[in-house]
Structure formats: structure tokens, C-alpha cells
Amino acid sequence: MPKRRVKRVSWERESESMVVTPSMARRIRRRHIAAAPEALADYRSAQSPEEQFYTLPRAALAAYDLSQFEDAESLASQALERAQAFEDNWNYANAIHTGHTVLGLLALHGGNQVAAIAELRASGAVRGSPQLASFGPSMRLAKALLLQGASAEVLEYLGQCRKFWEHGSEWLRIREQKIRRGAVPNFFMHSYL
């Protein structure tokens, strides 16, 4: 009896083919908002400069999710500034990546696509970290820019991510293909940050 070939579908392809409905998008947003107060509390309770450095990026994103835009800008800027004192720390690239992501989201919220693109490039110009190499980078700003037609810039960002996201080559390949076809990837698995 001949062997039957089983078509193997990758987890990456399967999740990227999922349609994110408006209801799902609202649930994701609600989860971000629900987690935000804890992230801000962690920052406020941080005792040392190092603890503050660890909590700043997540706090900046939390403030953004709560529409506390001035606080988000201040916290993101602080994350970038304080990162300079922790260049050899495992969290350095996370702080740079997230700080620029938040500033880019804020720029886009304010209608400044040029500044948002510059922040996207800066968020991708990191050397990597244990988290970025495994879990991957945030795609929130990339998706927002794609929805405004900045496909060339997002493709450039995905190319930057290829340098540090060791486990993300399949995600990146699938998303690059979708963008080149004129589609917007759902980025479902990387919209958490």
C-alpha cells in the first residue's frame, strides 16, 4: 500500500492565516488595558535604578494602552535614556525596542507618519536580547503603519528583525510574502507587546 502524504501546515502559517475579527481585536485591546495597571504599579514600586530600568518599557506601553499619552511619552523617553547606563544588561535591547515602538505609536496617533517610520527603524536597529531572539519583536507599530500604506518601510523593518530574531525566520518569510502581495499580516502572535 502506498504511503499517503500528509500536508504539513506550519504553526506560523496557520496562525497567520487566522482572520482577526473586530471582536477579537477588541478582546486583545481589553487584555492590554487590563494588564496595564499592574505594569504601571511595578514601575512605581521599583526600588533601585536597575528595577526601574526593567519596568520602564512595559510601563510606557501600559500608559499608551490606557491613553495616558503624556505619561507614555515620558516613560518611553526615560527607558531610552536609562538604557544608556545599562548597555551590557540583557534588557538593553528590549528597552530600546519598546521605547521606540511606543514613541512611534504616539507619533502615529498624533498624525506624524514620518516620525513613526523613524521610530520603527530605530526599534529594529537593536542587537537583540534573549526575549527578542526567541519570542520576537513587537509588530504593533509595523501593523499600524501598514494600515497607512507604509509597506516598503515595514518590509525594511522585517529585514532588520531578521538580524536578531533567531526563531522568527518563518514568521518573517510569511509576513514578507503577504505584504508583497498587498495584504496586511494579522501579526496576531506578536501584537502582545
Backbone as numpy.savetxt, mean C-alpha at the origin, in Angstrom:
# Nx Ny Nz CAx CAy CAz Cx Cy Cz
-5.39 -46.25 -19.02 -6.23 -45.08 -19.02 -5.34 -43.83 -19.02
-5.58 -42.89 -19.92 -4.74 -41.69 -19.99 -4.95 -40.80 -18.77
-3.89 -40.14 -18.38 -3.97 -39.21 -17.25 -4.74 -37.97 -17.66
-5.59 -37.56 -16.80 -6.36 -36.35 -17.06 -5.59 -35.14 -16.55
-5.46 -34.17 -17.38 -4.76 -32.94 -16.96 -5.71 -32.06 -16.17
-5.19 -31.61 -15.08 -5.96 -30.70 -14.24 -5.39 -29.32 -14.44
-6.26 -28.42 -14.80 -5.81 -27.05 -14.98 -5.59 -26.44 -13.60
-4.39 -25.99 -13.39 -4.03 -25.40 -12.10 -4.24 -23.89 -12.17
-5.01 -23.41 -11.25 -5.24 -21.97 -11.17 -4.49 -21.45 -9.95
-3.68 -20.45 -10.15 -2.92 -19.91 -9.03 -3.82 -19.10 -8.11
-3.43 -19.09 -6.85 -4.16 -18.29 -5.85 -4.16 -16.82 -6.27
-3.02 -16.37 -6.79 -2.93 -14.98 -7.21 -3.93 -14.66 -8.31
-3.98 -15.51 -9.32 -4.90 -15.29 -10.44 -6.35 -15.39 -9.97
-6.62 -16.36 -9.12 -7.99 -16.55 -8.63 -8.47 -15.33 -7.83
-7.63 -14.84 -6.92 -8.06 -13.71 -6.10 -8.13 -12.42 -6.93
-7.25 -12.29 -7.91 -7.27 -11.08 -8.74 -8.45 -11.09 -9.71
-9.00 -12.26 -9.98 -10.16 -12.32 -10.88 -11.47 -12.08 -10.13
-11.40 -12.06 -8.81 -12.59 -11.82 -8.01 -13.09 -10.39 -8.24
-14.37 -10.25 -8.36 -14.97 -8.93 -8.53 -15.23 -8.34 -7.15
-14.66 -7.19 -6.90 -14.88 -6.50 -5.65 -16.10 -5.61 -5.84
-17.19 -6.02 -5.24 -18.44 -5.30 -5.38 -18.43 -4.04 -4.50
-19.32 -3.11 -4.76 -19.40 -1.94 -3.87 -19.64 -2.33 -2.41
-20.42 -3.38 -2.20 -20.68 -3.85 -0.84 -19.39 -4.34 -0.18
-18.58 -5.10 -0.93 -17.30 -5.57 -0.40 -16.38 -4.39 -0.10
-16.34 -3.43 -1.00 -15.49 -2.25 -0.80 -15.90 -1.50 0.47
-17.20 -1.41 0.72 -17.68 -0.75 1.94 -17.25 -1.53 3.19
-17.32 -2.86 3.12 -16.90 -3.69 4.25 -15.40 -3.52 4.53
-14.61 -3.46 3.46 -13.16 -3.25 3.63 -12.92 -1.90 4.30
-13.62 -0.89 3.81 -13.47 0.45 4.39 -13.88 0.46 5.86
-14.97 -0.23 6.19 -15.41 -0.30 7.59 -14.35 -0.98 8.46
-13.69 -2.01 7.93 -12.63 -2.69 8.69 -11.46 -1.75 8.95
-11.10 -0.97 7.94 -10.01 0.01 8.11 -10.39 1.01 9.21
-11.60 1.49 9.15 -12.06 2.49 10.13 -12.13 1.88 11.52
-12.61 0.63 11.62 -12.72 -0.03 12.93 -11.35 -0.26 13.57
-10.33 -0.52 12.75 -8.99 -0.78 13.28 -8.21 0.51 13.58
-8.67 1.62 13.05 -7.93 2.87 13.16 -7.74 3.38 14.59
-8.77 3.37 15.44 -8.55 3.89 16.80 -7.45 3.15 17.57
-7.36 1.84 17.37 -6.31 1.08 18.06 -4.92 1.50 17.57
-4.79 1.73 16.27 -3.49 2.16 15.73 -3.09 3.53 16.29
-4.05 4.41 16.40 -3.76 5.74 16.97 -3.43 5.64 18.45
-4.15 4.76 19.17 -3.87 4.57 20.59 -2.48 3.98 20.80
-2.07 3.06 19.94 -0.73 2.48 20.04 0.33 3.57 19.89
0.10 4.48 18.95 1.05 5.58 18.76 1.09 6.48 20.00
-0.08 6.84 20.49 -0.14 7.75 21.64 0.47 7.14 22.90
0.40 5.83 23.02 0.94 5.18 24.22 2.41 4.77 24.08
2.99 4.98 22.92 4.40 4.61 22.71 5.29 5.41 23.66
6.20 4.71 24.32 7.03 5.33 25.35 8.34 5.90 24.81
8.98 5.17 23.95 10.31 5.56 23.49 10.25 6.07 22.04
11.29 6.76 21.59 11.33 7.18 20.19 11.23 5.99 19.23
11.84 4.86 19.62 11.77 3.68 18.76 10.34 3.13 18.68
9.65 3.07 19.80 8.24 2.62 19.79 7.39 3.57 18.95
7.63 4.85 19.06 6.88 5.81 18.25 7.17 5.58 16.76
8.43 5.33 16.45 8.80 5.06 15.06 8.06 3.84 14.53
7.92 2.81 15.35 7.21 1.60 14.91 5.72 1.85 14.69
5.14 2.74 15.46 3.69 2.95 15.40 3.27 4.09 14.46
4.18 4.97 14.10 3.83 6.14 13.28 3.21 5.80 11.93
3.77 4.89 11.14 3.18 4.65 9.81 1.73 4.18 9.89
1.48 3.23 10.77 0.11 2.71 10.90 -0.83 3.79 11.43
-0.33 4.64 12.32 -1.14 5.73 12.86 -1.48 6.75 11.76
-0.53 7.03 10.89 -0.78 7.96 9.78 -1.89 7.43 8.88
-1.82 6.16 8.56 -2.85 5.55 7.72 -4.20 5.52 8.45
-4.16 5.28 9.75 -5.39 5.27 10.54 -6.05 6.65 10.53
-5.26 7.69 10.71 -5.82 9.04 10.68 -6.43 9.33 9.30
-5.76 8.88 8.25 -6.32 9.05 6.91 -7.67 8.33 6.80
-7.72 7.09 7.27 -8.96 6.32 7.18 -10.10 6.97 7.96
-9.76 7.69 9.02 -10.77 8.38 9.82 -11.07 9.79 9.29
-10.51 10.12 8.13 -10.67 11.44 7.51 -10.12 12.56 8.39
-9.13 12.23 9.19 -8.43 13.23 10.00 -7.18 13.62 9.20
-7.42 14.39 8.14 -6.39 14.60 7.13 -5.19 15.41 7.63
-5.41 16.40 8.47 -4.28 17.15 9.01 -3.39 16.26 9.87
-4.03 15.44 10.72 -3.27 14.51 11.55 -2.54 13.49 10.67
-3.20 13.01 9.65 -2.57 12.03 8.76 -1.33 12.62 8.11
-1.42 13.85 7.66 -0.26 14.50 7.05 0.87 14.68 8.06
0.53 15.12 9.25 1.53 15.31 10.29 2.21 14.00 10.66
1.42 12.94 10.85 1.98 11.65 11.25 2.82 11.03 10.13
2.36 11.15 8.88 3.13 10.62 7.75 4.46 11.36 7.62
4.42 12.67 7.78 5.65 13.47 7.71 6.60 13.11 8.84
6.05 12.90 10.03 6.88 12.48 11.17 7.51 11.12 10.91
6.74 10.20 10.31 7.28 8.87 10.01 8.48 8.98 9.08
8.36 9.82 8.07 9.46 10.01 7.12 10.66 10.67 7.80
10.38 11.65 8.62 11.46 12.37 9.31 12.17 11.46 10.32
11.42 10.76 11.12 12.02 9.90 12.15 12.74 8.71 11.54
12.31 8.29 10.37 12.96 7.15 9.72 14.45 7.41 9.51
14.82 8.68 9.33 16.22 9.00 9.08 17.12 8.61 10.26
16.56 8.57 11.45 17.33 8.16 12.62 17.37 6.64 12.78
16.62 5.92 11.95 16.51 4.47 12.08 16.82 3.77 10.76
17.77 4.28 10.01 18.06 3.71 8.68 18.46 2.25 8.71
19.05 1.79 9.79 19.48 0.40 9.88 18.42 -0.49 10.52
17.28 0.06 10.84 16.21 -0.68 11.50 15.38 -1.45 10.46
14.87 -2.61 10.85 14.04 -3.43 9.95 12.79 -2.69 9.49
12.33 -1.70 10.24 11.09 -0.99 9.92 11.31 0.25 9.04
12.54 0.54 8.72 12.86 1.76 7.97 12.07 1.83 6.65
12.15 0.81 5.82 11.47 0.84 4.53 9.95 0.87 4.69
9.43 0.21 5.73 7.98 0.25 5.98 7.53 1.69 6.25
8.32 2.40 7.07 7.96 3.78 7.41 8.02 4.68 6.18
9.04 4.52 5.36 9.17 5.33 4.15 8.03 5.01 3.18
7.79 3.73 2.97 6.74 3.30 2.03 5.37 3.82 2.48
5.04 3.60 3.73 3.71 4.01 4.21 3.59 5.52 4.32
4.64 6.18 4.77 4.59 7.65 4.86 4.30 8.28 3.51
5.00 7.83 2.47 4.77 8.38 1.14 3.41 7.95 0.58
2.97 6.76 0.92 1.64 6.31 0.47 0.55 7.22 1.03
0.64 7.50 2.33 -0.36 8.37 2.96 -0.30 9.78 2.37
0.89 10.32 2.19 0.99 11.66 1.59 0.44 11.67 0.17
0.63 10.58 -0.56 0.07 10.48 -1.90 -1.45 10.42 -1.89
-2.00 9.65 -0.97 -3.46 9.58 -0.85 -4.03 10.94 -0.49
-3.33 11.66 0.38 -3.77 13.01 0.75 -3.70 13.96 -0.44
-2.62 13.87 -1.21 -2.49 14.72 -2.40 -3.62 14.44 -3.37
-3.91 13.18 -3.57 -4.99 12.81 -4.49 -6.34 13.30 -3.96
-6.53 13.17 -2.65 -7.76 13.67 -2.03 -7.90 15.18 -2.26
-6.78 15.88 -2.28 -6.78 17.32 -2.49 -6.77 17.71 -3.97
-6.85 16.72 -4.86 -6.92 17.00 -6.29 -5.58 17.19 -6.97
-4.48 16.85 -6.32 -3.16 17.07 -6.90 -2.57 15.73 -7.36
-2.91 15.33 -8.57 -2.45 14.06 -9.10 -0.94 14.05 -9.31
-0.37 15.17 -9.71 1.08 15.25 -9.94 1.83 14.93 -8.64
1.42 15.52 -7.54 2.05 15.25 -6.24 1.81 13.81 -5.81
0.62 13.29 -6.08 0.30 11.90 -5.72 1.21 10.93 -6.47
1.46 11.21 -7.73 2.35 10.35 -8.53 3.77 10.42 -7.98
4.21 11.61 -7.59 5.56 11.74 -7.01 5.66 10.93 -5.72
4.61 10.94 -4.92 4.61 10.17 -3.67 4.55 8.67 -3.96
3.83 8.27 -5.00 3.80 6.85 -5.38 5.21 6.39 -5.74
5.91 7.19 -6.54 7.29 6.85 -6.92 8.19 6.76 -5.68
8.03 7.70 -4.77 8.85 7.69 -3.55 8.53 6.48 -2.68
7.26 6.07 -2.65 6.89 4.91 -1.83 7.46 3.62 -2.41
7.70 3.59 -3.71 8.27 2.41 -4.34 9.78 2.41 -4.39
10.39 3.52 -4.04 11.85 3.64 -4.12 12.49 3.27 -2.79
12.10 2.13 -2.26 12.64 1.65 -0.98 13.45 0.39 -1.22
14.30 0.10 -0.27 15.16 -1.08 -0.43 14.46 -2.36 0.00
13.36 -2.25 0.68 12.62 -3.43 1.12 12.77 -3.67 2.61
11.95 -4.57 3.09 11.93 -4.94 4.50 11.39 -6.36 4.56
11.46 -7.00 5.72 10.87 -8.35 5.80 9.39 -8.36 5.42
8.65 -7.34 5.83 7.22 -7.28 5.52 6.97 -7.02 4.04
7.68 -6.05 3.48 7.50 -5.72 2.07 7.94 -6.87 1.17
8.95 -7.61 1.57 9.44 -8.72 0.76 8.48 -9.90 0.76
7.71 -10.06 1.83 6.81 -11.20 1.91 5.36 -10.81 1.66
4.79 -9.97 2.52 3.39 -9.58 2.38 3.15 -8.63 1.23
4.15 -7.86 0.90 4.05 -6.95 -0.23 3.70 -5.54 0.17
3.76 -4.64 -0.82 3.49 -3.22 -0.59 2.01 -2.90 -0.64
1.69 -1.71 -0.20 0.32 -1.22 -0.31 0.02 -0.88 -1.77
-1.18 -1.17 -2.18 -1.62 -0.84 -3.53 -2.76 0.18 -3.51
-3.03 0.76 -2.35 -4.14 1.70 -2.24 -3.94 2.93 -3.13
-2.77 3.52 -3.06 -2.50 4.71 -3.88 -2.43 4.34 -5.35
-1.82 3.20 -5.66 -1.73 2.75 -7.05 -3.12 2.59 -7.64
-4.03 1.96 -6.91 -5.39 1.74 -7.43 -6.10 3.08 -7.62
-5.96 3.97 -6.65 -6.62 5.28 -6.76 -6.11 6.04 -7.99
-4.81 5.95 -8.25 -4.25 6.63 -9.42 -4.68 5.96 -10.72
-4.77 4.65 -10.72 -5.26 3.94 -11.91 -6.67 4.38 -12.27
-7.49 4.55 -11.25 -8.87 4.99 -11.48 -8.92 6.39 -12.08
-7.82 7.13 -11.98 -7.72 8.46 -12.59 -6.92 8.44 -13.88
-6.59 7.22 -14.36 -5.95 7.10 -15.66 -4.43 7.10 -15.67
-3.79 7.00 -14.52 -2.32 7.06 -14.46 -1.71 5.66 -14.62
-2.02 4.99 -15.70 -1.57 3.61 -15.87 -0.05 3.50 -16.05
0.56 4.39 -16.83 2.01 4.32 -17.03 2.76 4.49 -15.71
2.29 5.38 -14.88 2.93 5.64 -13.60 2.76 4.46 -12.65
1.61 3.82 -12.69 1.38 2.65 -11.83 2.21 1.47 -12.32
2.34 1.31 -13.63 3.22 0.25 -14.15 4.67 0.49 -13.71
5.09 1.73 -13.70 6.43 2.06 -13.20 6.57 1.66 -11.73
5.54 1.96 -10.94 5.54 1.60 -9.52 5.63 0.08 -9.34
4.86 -0.66 -10.12 4.92 -2.12 -10.02 6.32 -2.63 -10.35
6.98 -1.99 -11.31 8.37 -2.33 -11.62 9.29 -2.06 -10.44
9.05 -0.97 -9.73 9.84 -0.68 -8.53 9.62 -1.77 -7.47
8.37 -2.17 -7.33 8.03 -3.18 -6.31 8.71 -4.52 -6.60
8.92 -4.80 -7.86 9.57 -6.05 -8.26 10.96 -6.18 -7.62
11.60 -5.05 -7.34 12.96 -5.06 -6.78 13.00 -5.54 -5.33
11.92 -5.32 -4.57 11.96 -5.70 -3.16 10.90 -6.74 -2.77
9.90 -6.96 -3.60 8.82 -7.89 -3.24 9.15 -9.27 -3.79
9.94 -10.00 -3.04 10.45 -11.29 -3.48 9.35 -12.30 -3.81
8.30 -12.29 -3.02 7.23 -13.28 -3.20 6.08 -12.77 -4.06
6.26 -11.62 -4.67 5.15 -11.00 -5.38 5.23 -11.04 -6.89
6.15 -11.80 -7.45 6.33 -11.74 -8.91 5.07 -12.15 -9.67
4.33 -13.12 -9.17 3.11 -13.54 -9.86 2.03 -12.47 -9.75
1.88 -11.88 -8.55 0.92 -10.78 -8.39 1.25 -9.66 -9.38
2.51 -9.29 -9.42 2.93 -8.18 -10.27 2.68 -8.49 -11.74
3.02 -9.69 -12.16 2.82 -10.08 -13.57 1.35 -10.01 -13.95
0.48 -10.55 -13.12 -0.96 -10.55 -13.40 -1.48 -9.11 -13.46
-1.07 -8.30 -12.54 -1.56 -6.92 -12.49 -1.02 -6.09 -13.65
0.22 -6.30 -13.99 0.77 -5.59 -15.15 0.01 -5.96 -16.42
-0.31 -7.23 -16.58 -1.08 -7.67 -17.76 -2.44 -6.99 -17.79
-3.12 -6.96 -16.66 -4.44 -6.33 -16.60 -4.37 -4.85 -16.97
-3.39 -4.16 -16.43 -3.26 -2.72 -16.70 -2.97 -2.48 -18.18
-2.10 -3.28 -18.75 -1.78 -3.13 -20.18 -2.99 -3.40 -21.06
-3.93 -4.19 -20.56 -5.17 -4.44 -21.31 -6.21 -3.35 -21.05
-5.87 -2.40 -20.21 -6.80 -1.30 -19.92 -7.71 -1.58 -18.74
-7.46 -2.64 -17.99 -8.28 -2.97 -16.83 -7.62 -2.45 -15.55
-8.41 -2.35 -14.51 -7.91 -1.96 -13.20 -7.91 -3.20 -12.31
-6.74 -3.67 -11.87 -6.72 -4.82 -10.96 -7.52 -4.51 -9.70
-8.04 -5.56 -9.08 -8.80 -5.30 -7.85 -7.88 -5.04 -6.66
-6.63 -5.51 -6.72 -5.65 -5.30 -5.64 -6.20 -5.74 -4.29
-7.18 -6.64 -4.32 -7.88 -7.03 -3.10 -6.92 -7.48 -2.00
-5.95 -8.28 -2.35 -5.05 -8.84 -1.34 -4.03 -7.83 -0.81
-3.95 -6.65 -1.41 -2.94 -5.68 -0.97 -3.52 -4.29 -0.75
-4.79 -4.27 -0.34 -5.41 -2.99 -0.04 -5.53 -2.79 1.45
-4.99 -3.73 2.23 -5.09 -3.66 3.69 -4.23 -2.58 4.29
-3.15 -2.21 3.61 -2.25 -1.21 4.15 -2.54 0.13 3.54
